[in-house]
């Protein structure tokens, strides 16, 4: 059986996965805090037909090896900064830098992490995500709270009727990871630490100036739609070329099978 059939089929499979990943990126082009993904490839094993030889009688510096295709090796998350978009909502917070918000989920012992800062206030006065998960570090707001302010270090204050001084509600806790690409994505913009990501490191705004918060902004997706379209066209053409290889191999086998006719 011709190797080209199986080799080209691996190319079609990997490009299909590539297109799936590109489609996911483009579908999340307007998702706040979304980080694009990229498929990485590796060539498969090689079949050695002739080894190179170098001795007193022969000098053949180059051998013969036939590759057996390609496979996807990883899908990497690219944590490049997304563009901050103004919203005029004081509860919207964008992270500028490599940090993550820490959120608590009912029924789960360990916190989860997100870049989506579209926060709300629930019926109990807690600062929560759109899914109702509590943002760690901020105390519940008292009834009648207004003029909520979140500064660049995550300190939260608000005013109460009849009071002249702002009330301190705590500080939004942020963390960093030595290898963010090792985080596990579980959907809804949430990440789970793994052995590969390393343990979360708490952010100290007094010592670490690589991160700041911008209230009234949301960090949008870092997907560049033009770049994704170019990658999509490339993947589509690569898929088509591999299918042509299979057709050509099939025609060659058909010709060989018709030799006795």
C-alpha positions in Angstrom: 0.0 0.0 0.0 1.3 3.5 -0.8 2.6 5.5 2.1 1.2 8.6 0.6 -2.4 7.6 1.4 -1.7 7.4 5.2 0.8 10.3 5.2 -1.7 12.7 3.5 -4.5 11.5 5.8 -2.5 12.7 8.8 -2.1 16.0 7.1 -5.9 16.3 6.6 -6.5 15.4 10.2 -4.1 17.9 11.6 -5.5 20.7 9.4 -9.0 19.8 10.4 -7.9 20.3 14.1 -6.2 23.5 13.0 -9.5 24.8 11.4 -11.4 23.8 14.6 -9.1 25.9 16.7 -9.2 28.8 14.3 -13.0 28.6 14.4 -13.0 28.7 18.2 -10.8 31.8 18.1 -12.9 33.7 15.7 -16.2 32.8 17.5 -14.7 34.4 20.6 -13.5 37.6 18.9 -15.8 39.7 21.2 -15.4 37.7 24.4 -13.9 39.8 27.1 -10.6 38.3 28.5 -10.4 35.6 25.9 -6.9 34.4 24.9 -6.4 32.9 21.4 -5.1 29.4 20.9 -2.5 28.1 18.4 -2.0 24.5 17.1 1.6 23.3 17.0 2.7 20.4 14.7 5.4 17.8 14.7 6.5 15.4 11.9 6.0 11.7 12.6 8.5 8.9 12.5 10.8 8.2 9.5 11.2 4.9 7.7 14.8 4.3 6.8 15.3 2.7 3.4 19.0 3.1 3.3 21.5 4.2 5.9 24.4 6.4 5.1 27.7 4.6 4.9 31.3 5.8 5.3 34.1 3.2 5.3 37.2 2.2 3.3 35.2 0.8 0.4 32.2 3.2 0.3 31.4 6.8 0.9 27.7 7.4 0.9 27.1 10.5 3.1 23.4 10.6 2.5 20.9 7.9 3.2 17.2 7.4 2.3 14.5 8.2 4.8 10.8 8.6 4.1 8.6 10.6 6.5 5.3 9.2 7.6 3.3 12.4 8.1 2.4 14.9 10.8 0.6 15.1 14.1 -0.6 17.9 16.4 1.8 18.2 19.3 0.1 20.9 21.4 -2.5 23.6 21.4 -0.9 26.6 23.1 -2.8 29.5 24.6 -1.3 32.9 23.7 -1.6 35.3 26.6 -0.8 38.5 24.8 -2.5 41.6 26.1 -6.0 42.3 24.6 -7.1 45.9 23.8 -8.8 47.7 26.7 -12.2 48.9 25.7 -13.9 51.8 27.6 -17.3 50.9 29.0 -18.1 53.8 31.4 -19.1 51.2 34.0 -17.0 51.5 37.2 -17.5 47.8 38.0 -15.7 46.8 34.7 -12.0 46.2 35.4 -9.3 45.4 32.9 -6.0 43.9 33.9 -3.0 45.5 32.2 -0.2 43.0 32.6 0.1 39.2 33.3 -2.3 38.9 36.2 -5.5 37.0 36.9 -8.5 37.7 39.1 -9.2 35.1 41.8 -12.8 34.0 42.1 -14.6 31.6 44.5 -17.2 29.1 43.2 -19.7 27.6 45.6 -18.9 23.9 46.4 -15.3 24.2 45.3 -12.5 24.3 47.8 -9.9 25.9 45.5 -10.4 29.3 43.8 -10.4 29.6 40.0 -8.8 32.4 37.9 -10.0 34.6 35.1 -9.1 37.6 33.0 -12.7 38.7 32.5 -13.3 41.7 34.7 -17.0 42.3 33.8 -18.1 42.4 37.5 -21.6 42.9 39.0 -23.1 43.2 42.5 -25.4 40.5 43.6 -28.4 40.6 46.0 -26.1 40.2 49.0 -23.8 43.1 48.0 -21.0 40.8 46.9 -18.8 41.8 43.9 -19.3 38.9 41.5 -18.6 37.7 38.0 -21.4 37.4 35.4 -21.9 33.8 36.5 -22.3 34.9 40.2 -18.8 33.8 41.3 -17.5 35.9 44.2 -14.4 38.1 43.5 -11.9 37.3 46.3 -10.6 40.2 48.4 -13.7 42.5 48.4 -16.1 42.7 51.3 -19.9 42.9 50.6 -21.1 46.4 49.9 -23.5 47.9 52.4 -27.0 48.9 51.4 -27.2 52.2 49.6 -23.6 52.1 48.4 -22.8 54.4 45.5 -19.8 56.0 43.8 -17.9 52.8 43.8 -14.2 53.3 42.9 -11.6 50.7 42.0 -8.1 52.1 41.8 -5.1 50.8 39.8 -4.0 48.7 42.8 -7.3 47.0 43.2 -8.4 49.0 46.3 -12.2 49.3 46.4 -14.0 52.2 48.1 -17.6 53.5 48.0 -19.8 56.2 49.5 -22.8 55.8 51.8 -25.7 58.3 52.2 -25.0 60.8 54.9 -21.3 59.9 55.1 -18.5 62.2 54.1 -15.7 59.7 54.0 -15.5 56.8 51.6 -15.8 53.3 53.0 -13.0 50.8 52.2 -14.3 47.5 50.9 -11.0 45.7 50.6 -8.6 45.0 47.7 -9.2 42.8 44.6 -6.7 39.9 44.9 -4.7 39.1 41.7 -2.2 36.4 41.1 0.5 35.6 38.6 1.7 32.2 37.2 5.3 31.4 36.1 3.8 29.5 33.1 0.3 30.7 32.2 0.2 28.5 29.1 0.1 25.5 31.5 -3.3 26.6 32.9 -6.2 24.3 32.2 -9.2 26.0 30.5 -12.6 24.9 31.7 -14.8 27.3 29.9 -16.6 30.5 30.9 -13.2 32.3 30.8 -12.0 30.3 33.8 -8.6 28.7 34.4 -7.5 26.0 36.8 -3.8 25.7 37.9 -1.9 22.6 37.0 1.5 21.2 37.8 2.8 22.8 34.5 1.4 26.3 35.3 3.1 26.4 38.7 1.4 27.6 41.9 -0.3 31.0 41.9 1.8 33.9 43.2 -0.1 36.7 45.0 0.4 40.1 43.5 1.8 42.8 45.7 1.2 46.2 44.0 3.8 47.9 46.2 6.6 45.7 44.8 5.4 44.5 41.4 4.7 47.2 38.9 4.1 44.9 36.0 0.4 44.9 36.6 -2.2 47.6 37.1 -6.0 47.7 36.9 -8.1 50.1 34.8 -11.6 50.6 36.1 -14.2 51.5 33.5 -12.5 49.3 30.9 -12.8 45.7 29.7 -9.9 43.7 28.3 -11.2 42.4 25.0 -10.1 39.2 23.2 -6.6 39.2 21.8 -7.8 37.5 18.6 -6.7 39.5 15.5 -9.5 38.6 13.0 -7.3 39.4 9.9 -4.5 37.1 11.1 -7.0 34.4 11.9 -8.6 34.7 8.4 -5.1 34.4 6.8 -4.4 31.3 8.9 -7.8 29.9 8.0 -7.1 30.2 4.3 -3.7 28.6 4.7 -5.2 25.7 6.7 -7.9 25.3 4.1 -5.4 25.2 1.2 -3.2 22.7 3.1 -6.2 20.5 3.7 -7.1 20.7 0.0 -3.5 19.8 -1.1 -3.4 16.8 1.2 -6.7 15.6 -0.3 -5.2 16.0 -3.8 -2.3 13.8 -2.7 -4.8 11.1 -1.6 -6.6 11.4 -5.0 -3.3 11.1 -6.9 -2.2 8.1 -4.8 -5.6 6.4 -5.5 -5.2 7.0 -9.2 -1.7 5.5 -9.2 -3.1 2.4 -7.4 -5.9 2.2 -9.9 -3.4 2.3 -12.7 -1.4 -0.4 -11.1 -4.5 -2.5 -10.6 -5.5 -2.2 -14.3 -2.1 -3.5 -15.6 -3.5 -6.9 -16.4 -6.5 -5.7 -18.3 
